[in-house]
Amino acid sequence: AKELAEAPPQPEEKTEQDPGEKIGQDITKAKSTGTVSKKSIDVTIKAEMSRFRSCYQREFMKNPELAGKVVLQFAIGKDGSVKGAQIKESTLNSIVVERCMLKQLYGITFSPPAGGDVVISYPFTFSGG
């Protein structure tokens, strides 16, 4: 997981799949007011990886060519719960997998951040079941 960097606004492009499937609060403009260790985020996600892998594997069975990277962006509240999440970017191009991943993320509790909410971007790479 990398530290968030402010990227310049991208021009609106219409694609078949609207990047930016969302769940929960709209975090498009959310800013981190707290801090949390990258290691604790990584450990939590890795411990729950089977949730995300199962989203991918169900669709991989139907489409053996399915591979790519999905970056989830999510806000963690002061209590460690996920307040909102969205697909930041995806080369997987599978709305079914992406929606499933967002739903799975909602069931995870992270270490509570110090000082306020945090916004995290976390990449997942899927290839070959």
N, C-alpha and C positions, 0 to 999 in steps of 0.2 A: 504494500500500500504506500503510495507516494503522498507527500504533502500537497495540498491543493495549491495550484498556481492559478492566478487570474488570467484567463485566456481572453484575447480580444473578441468582441462579439462577432459571430459568424453570420454571413448573409443568410436569410431564410431560403432554404432549398426544399422543394417538395420532393419527397422520395416515396416509393411505394409504402414503405414502413416509416411511420412517423417516429423518429428517434425521440425518446422522451415519454414513453409509457410511464405513468405515475401512480403512486398509491399513497394514501394518507395526506398529510399537509403538503401544500405546494412549497417545495424547497428551492425553486429556481433561483431565487434571490437571497436565500438564507446564507448567513455568515456564521462562522464559528466564533462563539464568545468564550468557550471553554477549551480545555486541552485534555487529551487522552493519549496514552502511549500507543504508538503504531504497533508495537509488539503485542499489546493486549488485544487490539482489533484483529491482528493476524491470527493469534492463537484462537480467539473465539470463532472466527470465520472457518479456520481449518478444522476445528472441532465439529463444526456443523456442515462441513463440505458435502456430506452425503445428501443433504437436502437439495443442494444446488445440482449435484451430479445426477440425481434422479430426474430432475426437470429435463436435463439434456438427454439422458439415456432413453426416456420414453419417446422422444421425437427422433432420436438417432435410429431407433428400430425401424421407423417408417422411412427415414431418409439417411442412408449410410454415408452420404456426401456431407452431412451437416457438420460444420466445424467453424470455429471463429472465436472472437473475443467479445465479451460483454463487460462494460464498465458500469457498475452500479454506483450511484451517488445517493447517500442517505444521511439523514440527520438523526443523531442520537441525543435524546433528552437527558436532563440532569439525573433521572432515575435509571438510565441505561437502556431505556426502551427506544425502539425505532419510531420516530415521529412522522417521518415522511421519507419516501424513496422514489427514485426515478432511474430510468435507463439514460446514462450520460452519453454513451456511444456503444455501437454494436456492429460487428462485422458478421455476426452469426445469422442475422436476418431471419430470425424465427420469433415472431411475436408470442407464440405459445410458450416457448422456453423462457423468454424474457418476463412475461407476466407471471409465470410460475416462480421464477427467481425472486421477483418482488414480493410475492405472497410469502415465500419461505423466509425471506429476510425479516418480515414482520413478526415471526415467531421467535426471534432470537433476542436475548437480553445481553447487552454488553456491559463492561465495567463502567460505572457511572463516571462521566467526565468531570474534571475539576473546573469549577468556575462558570459553568454554563453549558449550553448545547454545543455540539461539534458537528461539522459537515465533513463527511468522508467520501472519497472516491476509491473504489476497490475493483481491480480488474480480475476477471475470470477467463481462462482460456480453455476451450473445449476442442478436442480432436479425437475422433475414433473411439466412441463408446467407452 
